[in-house]
Amino acid sequence: MLSRPQIQPYAQLLLGASAAMVTTTVAVVEPARITGAYIVGLAVIGAACVAMVVVWHYKPTRGTVWVCIVPLAAILACAPLRSGAIDLLPVTGMLVIFPIAWLAFAFPPLVTALGVVMAGLLPLASSRSVPTSMGEWASLLTVPALLGMFAIGSRFVAVDLDRNRRRARRATRRLAQALDSSHRADAALQQVMDTSPEAIVVFEDDGTVLLANAPAHRLSQRAGIPISLEQDGRASVYEEDRVTPIVVGSGLHDDILAGELADPRLVWLGEPGDQVAVRFVARPIALDDEPIGVLVVAQDITELIEAVDVRDRFLDTVGHELRTPLTVILGNAELALAGAMPEHTDRWETIQRAAERLEHTVELMLATGRAHATPRGAGPCDVRVVVDRALAEEAAEGVASAVTVHGSAADARIGARDLQAILLELLHNARQVSPSGAPISIALTTTADEIEIAVSDAGPGMSVAERRQAFQRFYRTARSRRSADQGLGLGLSLARGLAQAHGGDVQLTPGPTQGTTALIRLPRAAAPAADPSRLDPVTTVP
């Protein structure tokens, strides 16, 4: 049986100390009691103490049952001490308690029983006479009975302690495994976070940084802003216009817990001339509806914004460079067509139509860029009148109309020509995706604060991803590319840009039964519209 408690020297050392105290008292009070047998017993106890110190030093863990010889020998060694000092110090009879407790705690029950029997025979050995009366036998047997009960109680305690020790060891192993697993998970999580292109920072509830990946440290170093929720208000943070400062102070933690930064937000970090564009979200981490930390995810999109700016400037430059030669081509085509011979008329008309289509594309590119850049405050206009005018314009251009309109007149805070441009683009898209002759519906809904114009087609519909990307410039669905539909993917971008310039928006939702619904939301005008026959002179697509 392998047991570390079997080689603990404490019980033997306590026995040695107790025997030394008894011997000292006997030597002072009545030295004659210290006989040769007494000295031999005391020497055996002392030698056992030395032996146990040596055993404890080497700490063997295998085959340690032999150590039971030590407490058994100690019990025998207690006999001469008891015989010599029991009359002077009755407490000497209690010396056997130490080896009995050791046997009960650390060794098998049979060994413990042997020790109890040996301890019980000590009074008989010291008296050197056999009991003759019932009282003498009762007195003699009471000692081993009490020692046995003491051993049994000690054994129960030992078993319970051993059971608790095994439980503690199992719990310790589980905790060690959980800790090792946690360390592995932390290492894997850190590697995943460092691999992510986004800057990720996790704060504890008290603001201490719990996790921060490598992109977060790089972004912090580049922007010159420490990774902390306790800002002093001196950080260089600017709005999207790159010049309006944002004060970031000690209340940042409370703002995040209040959910004020839960939606993606774009800011510029650093002084003008050396700024970093960052899109970020900051949200509280909750457990059972109690905040336990804060998560901040940010992304450096400086290169992306600069690339978009370069693209827009390039398109704007190309558009302006193409407009002048197109004007020349169209003017000369009209002159040539006016004086052309009958057999050449078709060729000049083909040239004129191609030039007009190219001019329309150029104007669409320029109008899309300007709609995003310049807010407009023209208006109000009567929405129903503008809808009717857009349908009339399509009819005048020979476009077959199968459009039903529902809703009454209402005034929106938008320029009539801008609204007409939005409607024409949405109607064009609706006709392009709808089967030939399929109806298109326009529904006008008025609330206290805004006007909704829903343009629904009868096409195949769009997926969630297609609706999300549809407003990006030059985006075309896979179906449009396969069917070779004309267009550059700028119409929806222009429509949303014009609507947002007037405080509104354009969204795409699934149709009521099929297809897609383009929903225009515009702020309602407080004043009645002016003469609807006069359109405001704002830039739009011819």
C-alpha positions as CSV (number, residue, x, y, z in Angstrom):
1,M,0.0,0.0,0.0
2,L,1.5,3.3,-1.0
3,S,0.7,6.2,1.3
4,R,2.6,9.3,2.1
5,P,1.0,9.7,5.6
6,Q,2.7,6.4,6.7
7,I,6.1,8.2,6.6
8,Q,5.2,11.3,8.4
9,P,7.4,11.7,11.6
10,Y,5.0,14.0,13.6
11,A,3.4,11.3,15.8
12,Q,6.8,9.8,16.7
13,L,8.4,13.2,17.4
14,L,5.4,14.1,19.6
15,L,5.9,10.8,21.5
16,G,9.6,11.5,21.9
17,A,8.9,15.0,23.2
18,S,6.3,13.7,25.6
19,A,8.6,10.9,26.8
20,A,11.4,13.5,27.4
21,M,9.0,15.6,29.5
22,V,8.0,12.7,31.6
23,T,11.6,11.6,32.1
24,T,12.6,15.1,33.1
25,T,9.9,15.2,35.7
26,V,10.8,11.8,37.1
27,A,14.5,12.7,37.2
28,V,13.7,15.8,39.2
29,V,11.1,14.3,41.6
30,E,12.3,10.7,42.1
31,P,15.5,9.7,40.1
32,A,15.5,6.2,41.5
33,R,12.6,5.3,39.2
34,I,14.8,5.6,36.1
35,T,16.0,2.0,35.9
36,G,17.9,0.2,33.1
37,A,14.7,-1.0,31.5
38,Y,13.4,2.6,31.6
39,I,16.5,3.9,29.8
40,V,16.2,1.1,27.2
41,G,12.6,2.1,26.5
42,L,13.5,5.8,26.3
43,A,16.4,4.9,23.9
44,V,14.1,2.9,21.7
45,I,11.7,5.9,21.4
46,G,14.6,8.3,20.7
47,A,16.1,5.9,18.0
48,A,12.6,5.7,16.4
49,C,12.5,9.5,16.3
50,V,15.9,9.6,14.5
51,A,14.8,6.8,12.1
52,M,11.6,8.7,11.2
53,V,13.5,11.9,10.5
54,V,15.8,10.0,8.1
55,V,12.8,8.3,6.4
56,W,11.0,11.7,6.1
57,H,14.1,13.2,4.5
58,Y,14.2,10.6,1.7
59,K,10.3,10.4,1.4
60,P,9.9,6.9,-0.1
61,T,6.5,6.4,-1.7
62,R,6.7,2.6,-2.4
63,G,6.6,-0.2,0.1
64,T,6.1,2.0,3.1
65,V,4.0,-0.5,5.1
66,W,7.2,-1.6,6.9
67,V,7.2,1.7,8.7
68,C,4.5,0.3,11.0
69,I,7.4,-1.4,12.9
70,V,8.2,2.0,14.4
71,P,4.9,2.7,16.2
72,L,4.6,-0.9,17.3
73,A,8.1,-0.8,18.7
74,A,7.2,2.6,20.3
75,I,4.2,0.9,22.0
76,L,6.6,-1.8,23.5
77,A,9.0,0.9,24.5
78,C,6.3,2.7,26.5
79,A,6.0,-0.3,28.8
80,P,9.1,0.3,31.0
81,L,8.3,4.1,31.1
82,R,4.7,3.3,32.3
83,S,6.0,0.8,34.9
84,G,8.5,3.2,36.3
85,A,6.4,6.4,36.3
86,I,2.7,5.5,36.4
87,D,2.5,5.9,40.1
88,L,4.2,9.2,40.1
89,L,2.7,10.5,36.8
90,P,-0.5,8.7,35.8
91,V,-0.4,10.7,32.5
92,T,2.5,8.3,31.5
93,G,-0.2,5.8,30.6
94,M,-1.3,8.1,27.8
95,L,2.0,7.9,25.9
96,V,0.6,5.0,23.8
97,I,-2.0,7.4,22.4
98,F,0.5,8.8,19.9
99,P,1.5,5.5,18.2
100,I,-2.1,4.2,18.4
101,A,-3.3,7.3,16.6
102,W,-0.5,6.9,14.0
103,L,-1.5,3.3,13.3
104,A,-5.2,4.1,13.0
105,F,-4.6,7.0,10.6
106,A,-1.9,5.4,8.3
107,F,-2.0,1.6,8.4
108,P,-4.4,-1.3,7.8
109,P,-6.9,-2.2,10.5
110,L,-5.1,-5.5,11.4
111,V,-1.9,-3.6,12.2
112,T,-3.9,-1.1,14.3
113,A,-5.7,-4.0,16.1
114,L,-2.2,-5.5,16.9
115,G,-1.1,-2.2,18.3
116,V,-4.2,-1.9,20.5
117,V,-3.7,-5.4,21.9
118,M,-0.1,-4.7,22.7
119,A,-1.0,-1.4,24.4
120,G,-3.8,-3.2,26.3
121,L,-1.3,-5.8,27.7
122,L,1.1,-3.2,29.0
123,P,-0.7,-3.0,32.4
124,L,-0.5,-6.8,32.6
125,A,3.2,-6.7,31.8
126,S,3.9,-4.1,34.4
127,S,2.0,-5.9,37.2
128,R,3.7,-9.3,36.4
129,S,0.6,-11.0,37.9
130,V,-2.6,-12.5,36.4
131,P,-5.9,-11.0,37.5
132,T,-7.9,-13.3,39.8
133,S,-11.1,-11.4,40.3
134,M,-13.8,-10.1,38.0
135,G,-13.0,-6.5,39.0
136,E,-9.3,-7.0,38.1
137,W,-10.2,-8.4,34.7
138,A,-12.7,-5.6,34.1
139,S,-10.0,-3.0,35.0
140,L,-7.5,-4.8,32.8
141,L,-9.8,-5.0,29.8
142,T,-11.1,-1.4,30.0
143,V,-7.7,0.0,28.8
144,P,-7.6,-1.9,25.5
145,A,-11.4,-1.3,25.0
146,L,-10.9,2.4,25.4
147,L,-7.8,2.3,23.1
148,G,-9.8,0.3,20.6
149,M,-12.6,2.9,20.6
150,F,-10.0,5.6,20.2
151,A,-8.5,3.8,17.3
152,I,-11.8,3.3,15.6
153,G,-12.7,6.9,16.0
154,S,-9.3,7.9,14.6
155,R,-9.8,5.4,11.8
156,F,-13.1,7.0,10.8
157,V,-11.5,10.4,10.9
158,A,-8.6,9.1,8.8
159,V,-11.0,7.5,6.2
160,D,-12.9,10.8,6.0
161,L,-9.8,12.8,5.6
162,D,-8.5,10.3,2.9
163,R,-11.8,10.6,1.1
164,N,-11.6,14.4,1.2
165,R,-8.0,14.2,0.1
166,R,-8.9,12.1,-2.9
167,R,-11.7,14.5,-3.8
168,A,-9.3,17.4,-3.4
169,R,-6.8,15.7,-5.7
170,R,-9.4,15.0,-8.3
171,A,-10.7,18.6,-8.1
172,T,-7.1,19.8,-8.3
173,R,-6.5,17.6,-11.4
174,R,-9.7,19.0,-13.0
175,L,-8.7,22.5,-12.1
176,A,-5.3,21.9,-13.6
177,Q,-6.8,20.5,-16.7
178,A,-9.3,23.4,-16.9
179,L,-6.4,25.9,-16.3
180,D,-4.3,24.2,-19.0
181,S,-7.3,24.2,-21.4
182,S,-7.9,27.9,-20.5
183,H,-4.3,28.7,-21.3
184,R,-4.5,26.9,-24.6
185,A,-7.8,28.6,-25.4
186,D,-6.3,32.0,-24.5
187,A,-3.3,31.3,-26.7
188,A,-5.5,30.2,-29.6
189,L,-7.8,33.2,-29.0
190,Q,-4.8,35.5,-29.0
191,Q,-3.5,34.0,-32.2
192,V,-6.9,34.3,-33.9
193,M,-7.2,37.9,-32.7
194,D,-3.7,38.7,-33.9
195,T,-4.5,37.2,-37.3
196,S,-7.7,39.2,-37.6
197,P,-7.3,42.5,-39.7
198,E,-9.6,44.3,-37.2
199,A,-8.2,45.9,-34.1
200,I,-9.9,44.1,-31.2
201,V,-9.7,45.2,-27.5
202,V,-11.6,43.7,-24.6
203,F,-11.8,45.7,-21.4
204,E,-12.8,44.5,-18.0
205,D,-15.6,46.2,-16.1
206,D,-13.1,48.4,-14.2
207,G,-11.5,49.5,-17.5
208,T,-8.4,47.2,-17.3
209,V,-7.3,45.9,-20.7
210,L,-8.0,42.2,-20.8
211,L,-7.1,41.4,-24.4
212,A,-5.7,43.5,-27.2
213,N,-4.5,42.1,-30.5
214,A,-1.5,43.1,-32.6
215,P,-3.6,45.3,-35.0
216,A,-4.9,47.2,-32.0
217,H,-1.4,48.0,-30.8
218,R,-0.4,49.0,-34.3
219,L,-3.4,51.3,-34.7
220,S,-2.9,52.8,-31.3
221,Q,0.8,53.5,-32.1
222,R,0.0,55.0,-35.5
223,A,-2.8,57.2,-34.2
224,G,-1.0,58.2,-31.1
225,I,-3.9,57.3,-28.8
226,P,-3.4,54.9,-25.8
227,I,-5.5,51.8,-25.5
228,S,-7.6,52.9,-22.6
229,L,-11.1,53.9,-21.7
230,E,-9.8,56.7,-19.5
231,Q,-9.0,59.4,-22.1
232,D,-8.0,62.9,-21.0
233,G,-9.8,64.8,-23.8
234,R,-6.6,65.7,-25.6
235,A,-6.7,62.9,-28.2
236,S,-6.9,64.0,-31.8
237,V,-10.2,62.6,-32.9
238,Y,-12.3,64.2,-35.8
239,E,-15.6,63.6,-37.5
240,E,-16.0,62.3,-41.0
241,D,-15.2,65.8,-42.4
242,R,-11.7,65.4,-40.9
243,V,-11.8,68.9,-39.3
244,T,-14.6,68.8,-36.6
245,P,-13.0,67.7,-33.4
246,I,-14.6,65.1,-31.1
247,V,-13.9,65.4,-27.4
248,V,-13.1,61.9,-26.0
249,G,-12.9,62.2,-22.2
250,S,-13.3,60.1,-19.1
251,G,-17.0,59.4,-19.8
252,L,-16.2,57.1,-22.7
253,H,-16.9,54.0,-20.5
254,D,-20.3,55.2,-19.6
255,D,-21.1,56.1,-23.2
256,I,-20.3,52.6,-24.3
257,L,-22.4,51.0,-21.5
258,A,-25.3,53.3,-22.6
259,G,-25.1,51.9,-26.1
260,E,-24.2,55.2,-27.7
261,L,-21.4,53.6,-29.7
262,A,-23.0,50.3,-30.6
263,D,-23.5,51.3,-34.3
264,P,-20.5,51.5,-36.7
265,R,-19.0,54.9,-36.7
266,L,-16.3,56.5,-38.8
267,V,-13.8,58.8,-37.2
268,W,-10.4,60.2,-38.2
269,L,-7.5,59.9,-35.7
270,G,-4.5,62.1,-35.7
271,E,-3.7,65.7,-36.7
272,P,-4.8,67.0,-40.1
273,G,-2.3,66.0,-42.7
274,D,-1.5,62.7,-41.0
275,Q,-4.8,61.1,-40.1
276,V,-6.1,57.6,-39.9
277,A,-9.6,56.7,-40.9
278,V,-11.1,54.2,-38.4
279,R,-14.5,52.5,-38.5
280,F,-15.3,51.1,-35.1
281,V,-18.0,49.8,-32.8
282,A,-17.9,49.6,-29.0
283,R,-20.4,47.5,-27.1
284,P,-20.8,46.3,-23.5
285,I,-20.2,42.6,-22.6
286,A,-23.1,41.4,-20.4
287,L,-23.6,38.3,-18.4
288,D,-27.1,37.7,-17.1
289,D,-27.9,41.3,-18.1
290,E,-25.0,42.6,-15.9
291,P,-22.2,44.4,-17.7
292,I,-18.8,42.6,-17.1
293,G,-16.7,44.4,-19.7
294,V,-16.4,46.3,-22.9
295,L,-15.6,45.1,-26.5
296,V,-14.1,47.5,-29.0
297,V,-13.6,46.5,-32.7
298,A,-12.0,48.9,-35.0
299,Q,-10.7,48.8,-38.5
300,D,-8.2,51.0,-40.3
301,I,-9.9,51.9,-43.6
302,T,-7.7,54.8,-44.6
303,E,-6.4,53.0,-47.7
304,L,-10.0,52.1,-48.6
305,I,-11.3,55.6,-48.3
306,E,-8.3,57.0,-50.2
307,A,-8.9,54.4,-53.0
308,V,-12.5,55.4,-53.2
309,D,-11.5,59.1,-53.3
310,V,-9.1,58.4,-56.1
311,R,-11.7,56.4,-58.0
312,D,-14.3,59.2,-57.6
313,R,-11.8,61.9,-58.7
314,F,-10.8,59.8,-61.7
315,L,-14.4,59.3,-62.8
316,D,-15.2,63.0,-62.3
317,T,-12.1,63.9,-64.3
318,V,-12.9,61.4,-67.0
319,G,-16.5,62.6,-67.1
320,H,-15.5,66.3,-67.6
321,E,-12.9,65.4,-70.2
322,L,-15.5,63.4,-72.2
323,R,-18.2,66.0,-72.0
324,T,-16.5,68.5,-74.3
325,P,-15.8,66.2,-77.2
326,L,-19.2,64.6,-76.8
327,T,-20.8,68.0,-77.1
328,V,-18.8,68.6,-80.3
329,I,-19.8,65.2,-81.7
330,L,-23.5,65.7,-80.9
331,G,-23.4,69.2,-82.4
332,N,-21.8,68.1,-85.6
333,A,-24.0,65.0,-85.8
334,E,-27.1,67.3,-85.7
335,L,-25.6,69.5,-88.4
336,A,-24.7,66.6,-90.5
337,L,-28.1,65.0,-90.0
338,A,-29.8,68.2,-91.1
339,G,-27.9,68.4,-94.3
340,A,-27.4,64.7,-95.0
341,M,-28.5,63.0,-98.1
342,P,-31.4,60.5,-97.6
343,E,-29.1,57.5,-98.1
344,H,-26.8,58.7,-95.3
345,T,-29.5,59.7,-92.7
346,D,-29.6,56.3,-91.0
347,R,-25.9,56.4,-90.4
348,W,-25.9,59.9,-88.9
349,E,-28.9,59.0,-86.7
350,T,-27.0,55.9,-85.4
351,I,-24.0,58.1,-84.6
352,Q,-26.3,60.6,-82.9
353,R,-28.0,58.0,-80.7
354,A,-24.7,56.4,-79.7
355,A,-23.3,59.8,-78.7
356,E,-26.5,60.6,-76.7
357,R,-26.2,57.3,-74.9
358,L,-22.6,58.0,-74.1
359,E,-23.5,61.5,-72.9
360,H,-26.2,60.1,-70.7
361,T,-23.6,57.7,-69.1
362,V,-21.2,60.6,-68.5
363,E,-23.9,62.8,-67.0
364,L,-25.0,59.9,-64.7
365,M,-21.4,59.5,-63.5
366,L,-21.1,63.2,-62.7
367,A,-24.6,63.4,-61.1
368,T,-23.9,60.4,-58.9
369,G,-20.7,62.0,-57.6
370,R,-22.3,65.4,-57.0
371,A,-25.3,63.9,-55.3
372,H,-23.1,62.4,-52.6
373,A,-21.0,65.5,-52.2
374,T,-23.5,68.4,-52.2
375,P,-26.6,68.5,-49.9
376,R,-29.6,70.3,-51.4
377,G,-32.4,72.3,-49.8
378,A,-34.7,72.9,-52.7
379,G,-38.4,72.2,-52.4
380,P,-41.1,71.5,-51.4
381,C,-42.9,69.6,-54.2
382,D,-46.1,67.7,-54.6
383,V,-45.1,64.0,-54.8
384,R,-48.2,62.9,-56.8
385,V,-47.7,65.6,-59.4
386,V,-44.0,64.6,-59.8
387,V,-44.9,60.9,-60.1
388,D,-47.4,61.7,-62.9
389,R,-44.9,63.9,-64.6
390,A,-42.3,61.1,-64.5
391,L,-44.7,58.6,-66.1
392,A,-45.7,61.2,-68.7
393,E,-42.0,61.7,-69.6
394,E,-41.5,58.0,-70.0
395,A,-44.6,57.8,-72.2
396,A,-43.2,60.7,-74.4
397,E,-40.0,58.8,-74.9
398,G,-42.0,55.7,-76.1
399,V,-41.6,53.6,-73.0
400,A,-44.6,51.3,-72.6
401,S,-46.3,52.1,-69.4
402,A,-48.0,49.5,-67.2
403,V,-47.8,51.4,-64.0
404,T,-50.6,51.7,-61.3
405,V,-50.4,54.6,-58.8
406,H,-52.0,54.6,-55.4
407,G,-52.1,57.5,-53.0
408,S,-53.1,61.1,-52.9
409,A,-51.2,64.4,-53.2
410,A,-48.7,65.3,-50.4
411,D,-45.8,67.7,-50.2
412,A,-42.2,66.5,-49.6
413,R,-39.2,68.5,-48.7
414,I,-37.2,67.8,-51.9
415,G,-36.7,69.5,-55.2
416,A,-39.2,68.4,-57.9
417,R,-36.4,67.6,-60.5
418,D,-34.4,65.6,-58.0
419,L,-37.5,63.6,-57.0
420,Q,-38.3,63.0,-60.7
421,A,-34.7,61.8,-61.3
422,I,-35.1,59.3,-58.4
423,L,-38.4,58.0,-59.8
424,L,-37.1,57.7,-63.3
425,E,-34.1,55.6,-62.1
426,L,-36.3,53.3,-60.0
427,L,-38.9,52.9,-62.8
428,H,-36.1,52.1,-65.2
429,N,-34.8,49.4,-62.9
430,A,-38.3,48.0,-62.3
431,R,-39.0,47.7,-66.0
432,Q,-35.6,46.2,-66.7
433,V,-36.2,43.3,-64.2
434,S,-39.9,42.8,-64.8
435,P,-41.3,40.5,-67.6
436,S,-42.7,42.2,-70.6
437,G,-46.1,43.7,-69.9
438,A,-45.9,42.9,-66.2
439,P,-47.5,45.6,-64.0
440,I,-45.4,48.0,-61.9
441,S,-47.0,49.7,-58.9
442,I,-46.3,53.0,-57.1
443,A,-47.9,53.4,-53.7
444,L,-47.8,56.8,-51.8
445,T,-48.1,56.7,-48.0
446,T,-48.1,59.8,-45.8
447,T,-47.4,59.9,-42.1
448,A,-47.0,62.8,-39.7
449,D,-43.3,63.3,-40.4
450,E,-42.5,61.7,-43.7
451,I,-43.8,60.5,-47.1
452,E,-43.1,57.0,-48.4
453,I,-43.1,56.1,-52.1
454,A,-43.0,52.4,-52.8
455,V,-42.0,51.3,-56.4
456,S,-42.7,47.5,-56.7
457,D,-41.6,45.4,-59.7
458,A,-42.7,42.0,-60.8
459,G,-39.2,40.6,-61.3
460,P,-37.4,37.6,-59.7
461,G,-36.4,39.5,-56.6
462,M,-33.1,40.0,-55.0
463,S,-31.2,38.2,-52.3
464,V,-30.2,39.8,-49.1
465,A,-26.6,40.2,-50.2
466,E,-27.7,41.8,-53.5
467,R,-30.0,44.3,-51.7
468,R,-27.1,45.2,-49.4
469,Q,-24.7,45.9,-52.3
470,A,-27.2,47.3,-54.8
471,F,-26.4,51.0,-53.7
472,Q,-22.7,50.6,-54.3
473,R,-21.5,52.5,-57.3
474,F,-21.0,50.2,-60.4
475,Y,-22.6,47.2,-58.7
476,R,-24.6,45.0,-60.9
477,T,-26.3,41.7,-60.0
478,A,-25.2,38.4,-61.5
479,R,-28.5,38.2,-63.4
480,S,-28.0,41.6,-65.0
481,R,-24.5,40.6,-66.1
482,R,-25.8,37.3,-67.5
483,S,-28.6,39.0,-69.4
484,A,-26.3,41.8,-70.7
485,D,-28.7,44.5,-69.5
486,Q,-27.5,48.0,-70.3
487,G,-26.3,50.1,-67.4
488,L,-23.3,50.8,-65.2
489,G,-24.8,50.2,-61.8
490,L,-25.1,53.9,-60.9
491,G,-28.8,54.5,-60.9
492,L,-29.6,53.3,-57.4
493,S,-26.5,55.0,-56.0
494,L,-27.7,58.3,-57.6
495,A,-31.2,57.8,-56.3
496,R,-30.1,57.2,-52.7
497,G,-27.6,60.1,-52.9
498,L,-30.3,62.5,-54.0
499,A,-32.7,61.3,-51.4
500,Q,-30.1,61.5,-48.6
501,A,-29.1,65.0,-49.7
502,H,-32.7,66.1,-48.8
503,G,-32.8,64.2,-45.5
504,G,-34.4,61.1,-46.9
505,D,-33.3,57.6,-47.9
506,V,-34.0,54.8,-50.5
507,Q,-34.1,51.2,-49.3
508,L,-34.8,47.9,-51.0
509,T,-37.2,45.3,-49.5
510,P,-38.8,42.1,-50.8
511,G,-42.0,42.7,-52.7
512,P,-45.4,42.0,-51.2
513,T,-45.8,38.8,-53.3
514,Q,-42.7,38.7,-55.6
515,G,-40.0,41.0,-57.0
516,T,-38.5,43.9,-55.1
517,T,-39.9,47.1,-53.6
518,A,-37.8,50.3,-53.7
519,L,-38.9,52.4,-50.8
520,I,-38.3,56.1,-50.9
521,R,-38.6,57.9,-47.6
522,L,-38.7,61.7,-47.7
523,P,-39.3,64.3,-45.0
524,R,-42.7,65.9,-45.2
525,A,-42.8,69.6,-46.1
526,A,-44.4,72.0,-43.6
527,A,-45.4,74.5,-46.3
528,P,-47.5,73.8,-49.5
529,A,-45.6,73.2,-52.7
530,A,-45.1,76.0,-55.2
531,D,-46.4,75.9,-58.8
532,P,-45.6,72.2,-59.7
533,S,-45.3,73.2,-63.4
534,R,-42.0,74.9,-62.6
535,L,-39.1,72.5,-61.8
536,D,-36.2,73.6,-59.7
537,P,-32.9,73.9,-61.7
538,V,-30.8,71.3,-60.0
539,T,-28.4,68.8,-61.6
540,T,-30.0,65.6,-62.7
541,V,-29.8,63.0,-65.5
542,P,-31.1,64.2,-68.8
